[in-house]
Amino acid sequence: MEPLGMFEIIGRVLYQFTPVWLALIILFAASIAYKRKLGLYGKLFDSPIGMIGFGLVMFWVFTGVFGQIDLIVTHDSLSQVSGMRNKVPGTALRSPGEGQYAWYLFGGDHLARDVFSRVIDGAWVVVRIAPLATLFAFMVGITLGLPAGYFGGRLDTIISFTANLILAFPVILLFYLLVTPEIVATGVPNFMATVLFIFPIIFTAVLINSRYHTQPSFRTPLMIGVLGVMFWIYLSLISTGGYLVKNDDFSIPALPEIFDLFDVSGGILVVFVSVVFVNSPTVFRIVRGLAMDIKTRDYVAAAQTRGESAWYIMLWEILPNARGPLIVDFCLRIGYTTILLGTLGFFGLGLESESPDWGTTINSGRKLLASFPHPALVPALSLLSLVLGLNLLADGLREESLKD
C-alpha cells in the first residue's frame, strides 16, 4: 500500500478521534445550556480562556477513556510490527493482517511500535494518575492545614516544621531512593501509602460527624456505610494480592485476596505515593494560610458565638470560603503533577520501561531525535497541550472566581 500524505494523515487522525469530538460537543452543549445552574463550573463558559483550557483538558480525558475501550487506537501499543522500526508518519504496513489498521499514522519508534497508539494509551496513564494523586495530596494538605491554621500554637509549629523539612529534601533524590529495589523490598512505599491514603477516610469521617453530630440516628449508619466502603477501597489500594508487604523475609497480610478489588502495580504505587508525598506540604501551607486569614472573619465569629465545634467551623465555614483559591491551585497542581510524571518517566523512575506514558516514550525517542524526531516529538507536544490546557483552565477559574 502507498504511504499517506500529510493531509491524508491529518484526515485519518481527525477521523480516529470522532468519539472524542462527539463527547466534547455534547459536553459543551449541555454545559452552555445549563451554565447558569452550574455555579463556578457554569461561569467558566463565560471565559474564552477557560473554555479553551477546559476543552484541551477534556480532549485528553476523553482520549484516555475511549482509548481504553479501543475506539481510537489503531494498534496494540506494545506490539512490534516487522519492518516498521523508525518509520516516518503515514508509512503503510508491508502485509497487514485481516482487520489490522494498514498504516502507522504517526510512524514507528525504535522498537517498531505504533507511536500514535502509544500516545493514546499514554494519555490514560496521565489522566488516571495525575488528578487522583493531586486529590490525595489535597486531602492530606486540607486535613492537616485547617487545624494548623485555625488553632495555631504548638500544633502549627510541629506540622509546619515537618512540612518544611519535606520541602527542603531534593525531590529527584527522593524519587531515586523510593524506586531503589532495596528500598522497595523493605516495603517503605507501601508503608507510606498506608499513612497517606488514610487521610481521605479521616477527612470524610470528621466531615460527616461535624455536620450531623446532633443527629446520631442518621449520622451513625451513614458513617458506617460510607467509611466501610472507603476502608475497603483503602485496603485494596495499599495491598497487592491481599498483602501489604510480601517478600522472602516477611509478609504482612492486609485483607483476603478474594476481597482485594484491584492490584496496583508496584511502579504506579511508587509514583503515586511519591507525588502525594511531595505535593502535600505545599497544599498544607496554602490551606494553613487561608485558614489563618479566614478565621478572623465575622461569620466565623458568629459560628463560634452559636457554639459550633471547631471542626464544624473549619470544614463548613472556613473551607467553603477558601474553595476559589483551592480549585485554581488544584488545576495548576494537576499540571505540575503531569510534568512531574513526565519527568519520572523520562528518568525511568517507577513506571515499567515498556510503559506508554509520555515521559517514558520521550526518553525512548530522544536518542534518535536528530534522525527520527517523531517518536519523541508527538508525546512531547501532547504533554505540552495538556499542561497548557490546565493552566488556561486555572486562569479561567481564577478570573471568574474574582467576580464573585
N, C-alpha and C positions, 0 to 999 in steps of 0.2 A: 504494500500500500504506500501511497505517496505521503511524505511528511506534510504537516499542516503549516499554512502561512500564518502570519501574525494575527490577521483579522479572524481567521478561522479558529485560532486558539482562543482568542477573546470571546468569540461567539459561543464556543463549546463550554468554556469556563462559566460564562454567564448562564448558560442553559443548565449546567450541573447544579448551580445554586438556586434553581427555581423554587424548591421548598422554602429556602431562606427568604427569598423575595416575597413569596406569598405570606409567610408568617409575619414579616415586617409590615407589609401593607395592612394586614388585619389588625396587628397590634397598634399601629399608628392611627388607623381609622377609628378604632374603638376608644383609644385614649383621647384623641382630639374631640370626639363626640361627647364624651363624659368628663372632660377635663375639669369642669367647674365643681364636680363632685369628688374629685380625687386628691384634694389637699395639695401638698407641696409637689407631689408627682404630677398632678394635673397642671400646676403652674409652670412646670418645666417646659410645656409645649407652647408657652408664650415667649420662650427664649430661643432664638435661632441657634445660638451656640450650644445650648443644652440639648436641643433636638438632634443636632449633628452628632454630638458626643454620644447621646443615647442610642442613636441609630448605629454607630460604629460598634458600640459595646454589644448591643443585642444581635448585630450581624454575627459576631463571633460566638455569642452564646448559642444562637440557633444553629450555627455551623457545627459547633461541638456536639450538640444534641442530635441533630439529623445525621451527622457523620457516624454516630454510633449505631444507627439503625440502617446503615448502608444506603442512604438516599442521596449522598453526594459523592462519596469516594468512588474511584474508578478501579482501584486495585487494592490488594492487601498491603498495608504499609510496611510489612516485614518481608514480603515475598520478593524474591530476586528473579528477574527475567533475563535469560541468556541473551547477550548481545546488546543490552541496554545500559551498560555501565557508562556514566558520564555523558549520556546522550543529551543533545540540546532539546529545548522545549518543542513539542509538536512532533517528535520522532515517532514513527509507526513501528509497532512490534513486527518482528520478522514473520512469525507464523502464529497469530493469535488463535487461541482455542475457541471452541464454541461458547458464545455468550461472554467472552472476555473482551474488555474495552480495548480498542485497537491502537490507542496512542498513549504516550506519556505526555500529558498536557504541559507540565512544567519540566519535562525532562527527567533523566535518571541521575541518581547520586553515584558515589564511588563504589557502592555495592549493588548497583543495578536495581535500586528500589525506586518506586514512583514518588517523586518529590511532592506532587500535588496531593496525593493521598496521605503522605506523612504530615503535611502541613495541616490538613483537615483533622487527622487524628490527634495531632499536637494541640489543636485548639481545645479539644476535650480535656486534655491534661491540665491546661491553664484554667479553663472556666470551672473545672471541678475542684482544684486545689486553692487557687488564689482567693476567691470570695469566702470559702469556708475557713481557711486559715486566718484571714482577716477578721471574720466574725468571732472566732475563738479568741483571738488577741483582744478584741473589744470586750468580750465577756470578762476576761481576766482584768483588763485595764479598768473597766467600769466597776467591777466588784471591789477592787482594791482602791481605786481613785476616789470614789464617793465618800467612804468613811474617812480616808486620809484628809481630804479637803474639808469635810464637814466638822470632824472632831478636832483635827489638828493635834498638837501636843506630841507625846512620845510615840503614839501610833503613826502619825505622819512622818516623824523623824526616821523611824525604823524602816518603813516601807519605801520612803523616798531614797534612803541610803542604799537599800537593796536594788532599787531601780537604777540608780546612778552607777552602781557597781557593774550591773549587767551592760549598761550602755557604754561603759568605759572599756569593755572587753572587745578586742578586734573581732568583727563579725565573721570574716572569712576563716580566721583561725578557729573560731568556734565550730564552724561547719566542718572543717577538716578534722577536728577532734571527734565530732559526733559520728562521722562516717568511717572512722578508723575501725577495721574489723575487730581489733581487740576491745575497743570501747563498745561496739555493737554487741559483741559476745557477752559482755557483762550485763547487758540489759539496761544500760543507762538511758537510751532513748525511750524505752518502754516505761521506765520509772518516771521520766519527765512527762510522758504522755499521761500517766496515771494522775499526776498532780495537776497539770494544766487543763486536762479535759474534764476535771471535776467542777471547774468554775461555772460552766453553764447550769449545772444542776444546783449549785449553791445560789446562783443569781435567781433562778426560777423559783426555788423554794422560798427565798426571802421575799421575792416579788409577790407571790401568791399570799403568803402569810401576812405581809404588811397590808395588803389590800382587803383581805377578808378575815382579819383576826377577830372581828366582832361577830362573825357568822360561822362558828365552828362546825355546825352541821353541814354546811356547804363546803367550807374550806378543807376539812379533813379528807373526804372522799376525792375531792379534786386533786389535792396534793398527792394522795396515794396513787391515783391513776396516772397523772402527768409525770411525777417523779419516778414511778415504776417503769414506765416506758423509756424515759430518758436514761435511767440507770442501766437498763438492758442494752440500749444503744451504746452507752459508755463502756460497758464491759466488752461489747463486740468490737469497739474501736481499738481498745488497748490490748486485745488478745489476738493471738494467731493460733488457729486450731484448738482453741479452748485454753491456751496457756498464755500467761503474761510474759514469762521468760521460759525458754526451754533450750538447754544446751547439754553438753556432756557432763558438766559438773553439777548442775542443779536445775530444777524446774519449779515454776510457781503457777499452779492452775488458777484460772480466772472464772470460768464457767464451763459446764458441759458442752462439748463440741457441737452437739445437736442444736443447742440454743445460740450458737455463735452466728449472728446474722450475716456477717461478711468478714473476710480476711483482708486486712490492709497490708500490702506488701511492705517488707522492711525498708526499701528505698523510699517509698512515698511517706511512710510514717516518720522517718528521719527528717525528710524535707519539711513535712507538715509541722512537726514539733519544733524544728529549728526556726521556722518562720514565725510561729506563735511566740516562741521564747524571745525572739529579737524584737518583735513589734509591740509586745505587751507593755514594756516600760515606757515607751513613747506615748501610747494611748493613756496609760496611767497618769502621766504628767499633764496631758491635755485635760482629762476628766478632773483631776485634782484642782487645776487652775480654775476651771469653770465652776466647780463646786464652791471654792473659796470665794468667788465673785458672787454667785447667785444666792448663797446662804445669807447675804446681807440684805436681800430684797424684802419689801414689805409683805409680800404674800407668804414668804417663809416664816416671818414673824407672826403672821396671822395663824398659820398652821400650828406653830408652837403654842400660841395662846389657846387654840382649840384643844390642846392636849394630845396632838398626834405624836406617834412614836417617831424616833429619829430615822428609822429605816423607811417609814412611810413618807417622811418629808424628803429624804434623799431620792427615793425611787418614783414618787408620784408628784413631787413639786419641783425638785431641782432638775432631775434627769429629763423630763419632758421639755423644760425650758432651755435645755442645752442641746436639744436634738439638731438644731440647724448646723452649728459648727461640727457636731459629731458626724452627721450624714455627709457633709462635704469632706471631712477628713477620711471617712470610710471609703469614699470613692477614690480619693487620692491614694490612700494606702493600698487599695487593691492594685493600683497602677505600680506602686513601689514593689509590692509583692510579686507582680508579674515580671518586673525587671529582675527581681531577686531570684525568681525561679529560673529565668533565662540564664542568669549568671551561674547558678548552681549547676544547671545542665551543661553550660559551656565548659565548666571546670570538671565535669564528670563527678559531681558530688551527689550522692544519694540515689538518683534515678539510674536505672539499668542503662548500659551502653547502647542497647538497641531501642531505647525509648524514643518515640516520635516527637517528644516535647521539643519546642522550638530551640531552646538553648543547646540541647544535645545535637540537633540537626545542624545548627550553625557551626558548632565545633567540628562536626564531621566534614563539613564542606569547606572549612577555612583553609585547609592545607593545599587545596587546588583552586583557590579563589582567583588567581590570576588567569588561569586557563578555562576554568568552568565555574563562573560566578553564580549560576542559577541555584545550585543546591543550598547555598548559604544565604543568597540574596532574598529568596522568597520567604523563608521563615523570619528573616530579619525585618522585612517590610511588614509582615503580619504582626510581629511583636510591636513594632513602631505604631501601627494603626490602632491596635487595641489600647496601648498606653495613651496615645493621643486622644482616643475616644473617652477614656476615663477622666483625663484632665479636663477636656471640654465639658463633660457631664458635671464634674465638680464645679467648674466655673459657672455653668448654668444654674446649678442648685444654689450656689453662693449668691448669685445675682438675684434670684427670686426670693431667697430667704431674707435678704436685706430689705425687701419691700414690705415684709410683714410688720 
